[in-house]
Amino acid sequence: MQCKDMLGSLSDYLDGELEAQWCAEIERHVAECGNCRVVVDTLQKTVLLYRTYGHEEIPEDAKDRLYAVLNLKAVR
């Protein structure tokens, strides 16, 4: 398995919706590829944070600062 082959399956892998064979392939690849290990770990943490805190309202001043840093216009 190459890095690009794994990326399309990561969401299903993390949600536990991927076939066991593909899970094993991903786990083998991640054990050998540090870059992909970082991607998987980061995505796992992001999903966990969203599931834990994703329903919280972000204060307006924090949104404004975030949009300013990202150089985006706030959609209201």
Phi and psi restraints in degrees (range 20) as a CNS / XPLOR table:
assign (resid 1 and name C) (resid 2 and name N)
       (resid 2 and name CA) (resid 2 and name C) 1.0 -102.4 20.0 2
assign (resid 2 and name N) (resid 2 and name CA)
       (resid 2 and name C) (resid 3 and name N) 1.0 161.9 20.0 2
assign (resid 2 and name C) (resid 3 and name N)
       (resid 3 and name CA) (resid 3 and name C) 1.0 -52.1 20.0 2
assign (resid 3 and name N) (resid 3 and name CA)
       (resid 3 and name C) (resid 4 and name N) 1.0 -49.3 20.0 2
assign (resid 3 and name C) (resid 4 and name N)
       (resid 4 and name CA) (resid 4 and name C) 1.0 -63.4 20.0 2
assign (resid 4 and name N) (resid 4 and name CA)
       (resid 4 and name C) (resid 5 and name N) 1.0 -29.0 20.0 2
assign (resid 4 and name C) (resid 5 and name N)
       (resid 5 and name CA) (resid 5 and name C) 1.0 -69.1 20.0 2
assign (resid 5 and name N) (resid 5 and name CA)
       (resid 5 and name C) (resid 6 and name N) 1.0 -29.5 20.0 2
assign (resid 5 and name C) (resid 6 and name N)
       (resid 6 and name CA) (resid 6 and name C) 1.0 -81.1 20.0 2
assign (resid 6 and name N) (resid 6 and name CA)
       (resid 6 and name C) (resid 7 and name N) 1.0 -32.8 20.0 2
assign (resid 6 and name C) (resid 7 and name N)
       (resid 7 and name CA) (resid 7 and name C) 1.0 -57.4 20.0 2
assign (resid 7 and name N) (resid 7 and name CA)
       (resid 7 and name C) (resid 8 and name N) 1.0 -40.5 20.0 2
assign (resid 7 and name C) (resid 8 and name N)
       (resid 8 and name CA) (resid 8 and name C) 1.0 -67.7 20.0 2
assign (resid 8 and name N) (resid 8 and name CA)
       (resid 8 and name C) (resid 9 and name N) 1.0 -17.0 20.0 2
assign (resid 8 and name C) (resid 9 and name N)
       (resid 9 and name CA) (resid 9 and name C) 1.0 -104.8 20.0 2
assign (resid 9 and name N) (resid 9 and name CA)
       (resid 9 and name C) (resid 10 and name N) 1.0 -0.8 20.0 2
assign (resid 9 and name C) (resid 10 and name N)
       (resid 10 and name CA) (resid 10 and name C) 1.0 -62.5 20.0 2
assign (resid 10 and name N) (resid 10 and name CA)
       (resid 10 and name C) (resid 11 and name N) 1.0 -41.4 20.0 2
assign (resid 10 and name C) (resid 11 and name N)
       (resid 11 and name CA) (resid 11 and name C) 1.0 -61.2 20.0 2
assign (resid 11 and name N) (resid 11 and name CA)
       (resid 11 and name C) (resid 12 and name N) 1.0 -47.5 20.0 2
assign (resid 11 and name C) (resid 12 and name N)
       (resid 12 and name CA) (resid 12 and name C) 1.0 -63.7 20.0 2
assign (resid 12 and name N) (resid 12 and name CA)
       (resid 12 and name C) (resid 13 and name N) 1.0 -37.8 20.0 2
assign (resid 12 and name C) (resid 13 and name N)
       (resid 13 and name CA) (resid 13 and name C) 1.0 -60.9 20.0 2
assign (resid 13 and name N) (resid 13 and name CA)
       (resid 13 and name C) (resid 14 and name N) 1.0 -49.9 20.0 2
assign (resid 13 and name C) (resid 14 and name N)
       (resid 14 and name CA) (resid 14 and name C) 1.0 -68.5 20.0 2
assign (resid 14 and name N) (resid 14 and name CA)
       (resid 14 and name C) (resid 15 and name N) 1.0 -28.2 20.0 2
assign (resid 14 and name C) (resid 15 and name N)
       (resid 15 and name CA) (resid 15 and name C) 1.0 -84.3 20.0 2
assign (resid 15 and name N) (resid 15 and name CA)
       (resid 15 and name C) (resid 16 and name N) 1.0 -2.6 20.0 2
assign (resid 15 and name C) (resid 16 and name N)
       (resid 16 and name CA) (resid 16 and name C) 1.0 73.8 20.0 2
assign (resid 16 and name N) (resid 16 and name CA)
       (resid 16 and name C) (resid 17 and name N) 1.0 24.8 20.0 2
assign (resid 16 and name C) (resid 17 and name N)
       (resid 17 and name CA) (resid 17 and name C) 1.0 -109.4 20.0 2
assign (resid 17 and name N) (resid 17 and name CA)
       (resid 17 and name C) (resid 18 and name N) 1.0 11.1 20.0 2
assign (resid 17 and name C) (resid 18 and name N)
       (resid 18 and name CA) (resid 18 and name C) 1.0 -101.4 20.0 2
assign (resid 18 and name N) (resid 18 and name CA)
       (resid 18 and name C) (resid 19 and name N) 1.0 145.3 20.0 2
assign (resid 18 and name C) (resid 19 and name N)
       (resid 19 and name CA) (resid 19 and name C) 1.0 -58.6 20.0 2
assign (resid 19 and name N) (resid 19 and name CA)
       (resid 19 and name C) (resid 20 and name N) 1.0 148.4 20.0 2
assign (resid 19 and name C) (resid 20 and name N)
       (resid 20 and name CA) (resid 20 and name C) 1.0 -55.7 20.0 2
assign (resid 20 and name N) (resid 20 and name CA)
       (resid 20 and name C) (resid 21 and name N) 1.0 -38.7 20.0 2
assign (resid 20 and name C) (resid 21 and name N)
       (resid 21 and name CA) (resid 21 and name C) 1.0 -61.2 20.0 2
assign (resid 21 and name N) (resid 21 and name CA)
       (resid 21 and name C) (resid 22 and name N) 1.0 -44.5 20.0 2
assign (resid 21 and name C) (resid 22 and name N)
       (resid 22 and name CA) (resid 22 and name C) 1.0 -68.5 20.0 2
assign (resid 22 and name N) (resid 22 and name CA)
       (resid 22 and name C) (resid 23 and name N) 1.0 -37.5 20.0 2
assign (resid 22 and name C) (resid 23 and name N)
       (resid 23 and name CA) (resid 23 and name C) 1.0 -58.8 20.0 2
assign (resid 23 and name N) (resid 23 and name CA)
       (resid 23 and name C) (resid 24 and name N) 1.0 -45.3 20.0 2
assign (resid 23 and name C) (resid 24 and name N)
       (resid 24 and name CA) (resid 24 and name C) 1.0 -62.4 20.0 2
assign (resid 24 and name N) (resid 24 and name CA)
       (resid 24 and name C) (resid 25 and name N) 1.0 -40.6 20.0 2
assign (resid 24 and name C) (resid 25 and name N)
       (resid 25 and name CA) (resid 25 and name C) 1.0 -62.4 20.0 2
assign (resid 25 and name N) (resid 25 and name CA)
       (resid 25 and name C) (resid 26 and name N) 1.0 -45.7 20.0 2
assign (resid 25 and name C) (resid 26 and name N)
       (resid 26 and name CA) (resid 26 and name C) 1.0 -62.4 20.0 2
assign (resid 26 and name N) (resid 26 and name CA)
       (resid 26 and name C) (resid 27 and name N) 1.0 -45.7 20.0 2
assign (resid 26 and name C) (resid 27 and name N)
       (resid 27 and name CA) (resid 27 and name C) 1.0 -63.3 20.0 2
assign (resid 27 and name N) (resid 27 and name CA)
       (resid 27 and name C) (resid 28 and name N) 1.0 -38.1 20.0 2
assign (resid 27 and name C) (resid 28 and name N)
       (resid 28 and name CA) (resid 28 and name C) 1.0 -63.7 20.0 2
assign (resid 28 and name N) (resid 28 and name CA)
       (resid 28 and name C) (resid 29 and name N) 1.0 -45.4 20.0 2
assign (resid 28 and name C) (resid 29 and name N)
       (resid 29 and name CA) (resid 29 and name C) 1.0 -63.4 20.0 2
assign (resid 29 and name N) (resid 29 and name CA)
       (resid 29 and name C) (resid 30 and name N) 1.0 -45.9 20.0 2
assign (resid 29 and name C) (resid 30 and name N)
       (resid 30 and name CA) (resid 30 and name C) 1.0 -64.5 20.0 2
assign (resid 30 and name N) (resid 30 and name CA)
       (resid 30 and name C) (resid 31 and name N) 1.0 -32.2 20.0 2
assign (resid 30 and name C) (resid 31 and name N)
       (resid 31 and name CA) (resid 31 and name C) 1.0 -65.4 20.0 2
assign (resid 31 and name N) (resid 31 and name CA)
       (resid 31 and name C) (resid 32 and name N) 1.0 -26.3 20.0 2
assign (resid 31 and name C) (resid 32 and name N)
       (resid 32 and name CA) (resid 32 and name C) 1.0 -103.4 20.0 2
assign (resid 32 and name N) (resid 32 and name CA)
       (resid 32 and name C) (resid 33 and name N) 1.0 -18.0 20.0 2
assign (resid 32 and name C) (resid 33 and name N)
       (resid 33 and name CA) (resid 33 and name C) 1.0 -115.3 20.0 2
assign (resid 33 and name N) (resid 33 and name CA)
       (resid 33 and name C) (resid 34 and name N) 1.0 107.3 20.0 2
assign (resid 33 and name C) (resid 34 and name N)
       (resid 34 and name CA) (resid 34 and name C) 1.0 -62.3 20.0 2
assign (resid 34 and name N) (resid 34 and name CA)
       (resid 34 and name C) (resid 35 and name N) 1.0 -38.0 20.0 2
assign (resid 34 and name C) (resid 35 and name N)
       (resid 35 and name CA) (resid 35 and name C) 1.0 -62.7 20.0 2
assign (resid 35 and name N) (resid 35 and name CA)
       (resid 35 and name C) (resid 36 and name N) 1.0 -46.0 20.0 2
assign (resid 35 and name C) (resid 36 and name N)
       (resid 36 and name CA) (resid 36 and name C) 1.0 -69.4 20.0 2
assign (resid 36 and name N) (resid 36 and name CA)
       (resid 36 and name C) (resid 37 and name N) 1.0 -32.4 20.0 2
assign (resid 36 and name C) (resid 37 and name N)
       (resid 37 and name CA) (resid 37 and name C) 1.0 -61.3 20.0 2
assign (resid 37 and name N) (resid 37 and name CA)
       (resid 37 and name C) (resid 38 and name N) 1.0 -41.9 20.0 2
assign (resid 37 and name C) (resid 38 and name N)
       (resid 38 and name CA) (resid 38 and name C) 1.0 -63.5 20.0 2
assign (resid 38 and name N) (resid 38 and name CA)
       (resid 38 and name C) (resid 39 and name N) 1.0 -42.8 20.0 2
assign (resid 38 and name C) (resid 39 and name N)
       (resid 39 and name CA) (resid 39 and name C) 1.0 -61.6 20.0 2
assign (resid 39 and name N) (resid 39 and name CA)
       (resid 39 and name C) (resid 40 and name N) 1.0 -47.9 20.0 2
assign (resid 39 and name C) (resid 40 and name N)
       (resid 40 and name CA) (resid 40 and name C) 1.0 -64.3 20.0 2
assign (resid 40 and name N) (resid 40 and name CA)
       (resid 40 and name C) (resid 41 and name N) 1.0 -45.5 20.0 2
assign (resid 40 and name C) (resid 41 and name N)
       (resid 41 and name CA) (resid 41 and name C) 1.0 -61.2 20.0 2
assign (resid 41 and name N) (resid 41 and name CA)
       (resid 41 and name C) (resid 42 and name N) 1.0 -43.5 20.0 2
assign (resid 41 and name C) (resid 42 and name N)
       (resid 42 and name CA) (resid 42 and name C) 1.0 -64.9 20.0 2
assign (resid 42 and name N) (resid 42 and name CA)
       (resid 42 and name C) (resid 43 and name N) 1.0 -43.4 20.0 2
assign (resid 42 and name C) (resid 43 and name N)
       (resid 43 and name CA) (resid 43 and name C) 1.0 -65.0 20.0 2
assign (resid 43 and name N) (resid 43 and name CA)
       (resid 43 and name C) (resid 44 and name N) 1.0 -39.9 20.0 2
assign (resid 43 and name C) (resid 44 and name N)
       (resid 44 and name CA) (resid 44 and name C) 1.0 -60.0 20.0 2
assign (resid 44 and name N) (resid 44 and name CA)
       (resid 44 and name C) (resid 45 and name N) 1.0 -45.1 20.0 2
assign (resid 44 and name C) (resid 45 and name N)
       (resid 45 and name CA) (resid 45 and name C) 1.0 -65.5 20.0 2
assign (resid 45 and name N) (resid 45 and name CA)
       (resid 45 and name C) (resid 46 and name N) 1.0 -39.6 20.0 2
assign (resid 45 and name C) (resid 46 and name N)
       (resid 46 and name CA) (resid 46 and name C) 1.0 -62.5 20.0 2
assign (resid 46 and name N) (resid 46 and name CA)
       (resid 46 and name C) (resid 47 and name N) 1.0 -45.4 20.0 2
assign (resid 46 and name C) (resid 47 and name N)
       (resid 47 and name CA) (resid 47 and name C) 1.0 -62.7 20.0 2
assign (resid 47 and name N) (resid 47 and name CA)
       (resid 47 and name C) (resid 48 and name N) 1.0 -43.9 20.0 2
assign (resid 47 and name C) (resid 48 and name N)
       (resid 48 and name CA) (resid 48 and name C) 1.0 -61.0 20.0 2
assign (resid 48 and name N) (resid 48 and name CA)
       (resid 48 and name C) (resid 49 and name N) 1.0 -46.1 20.0 2
assign (resid 48 and name C) (resid 49 and name N)
       (resid 49 and name CA) (resid 49 and name C) 1.0 -62.3 20.0 2
assign (resid 49 and name N) (resid 49 and name CA)
       (resid 49 and name C) (resid 50 and name N) 1.0 -42.0 20.0 2
assign (resid 49 and name C) (resid 50 and name N)
       (resid 50 and name CA) (resid 50 and name C) 1.0 -65.1 20.0 2
assign (resid 50 and name N) (resid 50 and name CA)
       (resid 50 and name C) (resid 51 and name N) 1.0 -43.4 20.0 2
assign (resid 50 and name C) (resid 51 and name N)
       (resid 51 and name CA) (resid 51 and name C) 1.0 -65.4 20.0 2
assign (resid 51 and name N) (resid 51 and name CA)
       (resid 51 and name C) (resid 52 and name N) 1.0 -31.8 20.0 2
assign (resid 51 and name C) (resid 52 and name N)
       (resid 52 and name CA) (resid 52 and name C) 1.0 -82.4 20.0 2
assign (resid 52 and name N) (resid 52 and name CA)
       (resid 52 and name C) (resid 53 and name N) 1.0 -44.8 20.0 2
assign (resid 52 and name C) (resid 53 and name N)
       (resid 53 and name CA) (resid 53 and name C) 1.0 -119.9 20.0 2
assign (resid 53 and name N) (resid 53 and name CA)
       (resid 53 and name C) (resid 54 and name N) 1.0 0.3 20.0 2
assign (resid 53 and name C) (resid 54 and name N)
       (resid 54 and name CA) (resid 54 and name C) 1.0 -65.1 20.0 2
assign (resid 54 and name N) (resid 54 and name CA)
       (resid 54 and name C) (resid 55 and name N) 1.0 -13.7 20.0 2
assign (resid 54 and name C) (resid 55 and name N)
       (resid 55 and name CA) (resid 55 and name C) 1.0 -98.3 20.0 2
assign (resid 55 and name N) (resid 55 and name CA)
       (resid 55 and name C) (resid 56 and name N) 1.0 2.7 20.0 2
assign (resid 55 and name C) (resid 56 and name N)
       (resid 56 and name CA) (resid 56 and name C) 1.0 -82.6 20.0 2
assign (resid 56 and name N) (resid 56 and name CA)
       (resid 56 and name C) (resid 57 and name N) 1.0 141.4 20.0 2
assign (resid 56 and name C) (resid 57 and name N)
       (resid 57 and name CA) (resid 57 and name C) 1.0 -78.5 20.0 2
assign (resid 57 and name N) (resid 57 and name CA)
       (resid 57 and name C) (resid 58 and name N) 1.0 133.4 20.0 2
assign (resid 57 and name C) (resid 58 and name N)
       (resid 58 and name CA) (resid 58 and name C) 1.0 -85.5 20.0 2
assign (resid 58 and name N) (resid 58 and name CA)
       (resid 58 and name C) (resid 59 and name N) 1.0 130.0 20.0 2
assign (resid 58 and name C) (resid 59 and name N)
       (resid 59 and name CA) (resid 59 and name C) 1.0 -58.2 20.0 2
assign (resid 59 and name N) (resid 59 and name CA)
       (resid 59 and name C) (resid 60 and name N) 1.0 144.7 20.0 2
assign (resid 59 and name C) (resid 60 and name N)
       (resid 60 and name CA) (resid 60 and name C) 1.0 -57.2 20.0 2
assign (resid 60 and name N) (resid 60 and name CA)
       (resid 60 and name C) (resid 61 and name N) 1.0 -40.9 20.0 2
assign (resid 60 and name C) (resid 61 and name N)
       (resid 61 and name CA) (resid 61 and name C) 1.0 -65.8 20.0 2
assign (resid 61 and name N) (resid 61 and name CA)
       (resid 61 and name C) (resid 62 and name N) 1.0 -34.3 20.0 2
assign (resid 61 and name C) (resid 62 and name N)
       (resid 62 and name CA) (resid 62 and name C) 1.0 -68.6 20.0 2
assign (resid 62 and name N) (resid 62 and name CA)
       (resid 62 and name C) (resid 63 and name N) 1.0 -40.2 20.0 2
assign (resid 62 and name C) (resid 63 and name N)
       (resid 63 and name CA) (resid 63 and name C) 1.0 -60.9 20.0 2
assign (resid 63 and name N) (resid 63 and name CA)
       (resid 63 and name C) (resid 64 and name N) 1.0 -45.8 20.0 2
assign (resid 63 and name C) (resid 64 and name N)
       (resid 64 and name CA) (resid 64 and name C) 1.0 -60.2 20.0 2
assign (resid 64 and name N) (resid 64 and name CA)
       (resid 64 and name C) (resid 65 and name N) 1.0 -43.1 20.0 2
assign (resid 64 and name C) (resid 65 and name N)
       (resid 65 and name CA) (resid 65 and name C) 1.0 -65.5 20.0 2
assign (resid 65 and name N) (resid 65 and name CA)
       (resid 65 and name C) (resid 66 and name N) 1.0 -41.1 20.0 2
assign (resid 65 and name C) (resid 66 and name N)
       (resid 66 and name CA) (resid 66 and name C) 1.0 -63.0 20.0 2
assign (resid 66 and name N) (resid 66 and name CA)
       (resid 66 and name C) (resid 67 and name N) 1.0 -47.6 20.0 2
assign (resid 66 and name C) (resid 67 and name N)
       (resid 67 and name CA) (resid 67 and name C) 1.0 -60.9 20.0 2
assign (resid 67 and name N) (resid 67 and name CA)
       (resid 67 and name C) (resid 68 and name N) 1.0 -37.9 20.0 2
assign (resid 67 and name C) (resid 68 and name N)
       (resid 68 and name CA) (resid 68 and name C) 1.0 -64.9 20.0 2
assign (resid 68 and name N) (resid 68 and name CA)
       (resid 68 and name C) (resid 69 and name N) 1.0 -43.6 20.0 2
assign (resid 68 and name C) (resid 69 and name N)
       (resid 69 and name CA) (resid 69 and name C) 1.0 -64.3 20.0 2
assign (resid 69 and name N) (resid 69 and name CA)
       (resid 69 and name C) (resid 70 and name N) 1.0 -40.0 20.0 2
assign (resid 69 and name C) (resid 70 and name N)
       (resid 70 and name CA) (resid 70 and name C) 1.0 -82.4 20.0 2
assign (resid 70 and name N) (resid 70 and name CA)
       (resid 70 and name C) (resid 71 and name N) 1.0 -3.3 20.0 2
assign (resid 70 and name C) (resid 71 and name N)
       (resid 71 and name CA) (resid 71 and name C) 1.0 59.3 20.0 2
assign (resid 71 and name N) (resid 71 and name CA)
       (resid 71 and name C) (resid 72 and name N) 1.0 44.9 20.0 2
assign (resid 71 and name C) (resid 72 and name N)
       (resid 72 and name CA) (resid 72 and name C) 1.0 -117.5 20.0 2
assign (resid 72 and name N) (resid 72 and name CA)
       (resid 72 and name C) (resid 73 and name N) 1.0 158.5 20.0 2
assign (resid 72 and name C) (resid 73 and name N)
       (resid 73 and name CA) (resid 73 and name C) 1.0 -92.4 20.0 2
assign (resid 73 and name N) (resid 73 and name CA)
       (resid 73 and name C) (resid 74 and name N) 1.0 137.5 20.0 2
assign (resid 73 and name C) (resid 74 and name N)
       (resid 74 and name CA) (resid 74 and name C) 1.0 -69.8 20.0 2
assign (resid 74 and name N) (resid 74 and name CA)
       (resid 74 and name C) (resid 75 and name N) 1.0 136.5 20.0 2
assign (resid 74 and name C) (resid 75 and name N)
       (resid 75 and name CA) (resid 75 and name C) 1.0 -100.0 20.0 2
assign (resid 75 and name N) (resid 75 and name CA)
       (resid 75 and name C) (resid 76 and name N) 1.0 118.5 20.0 2
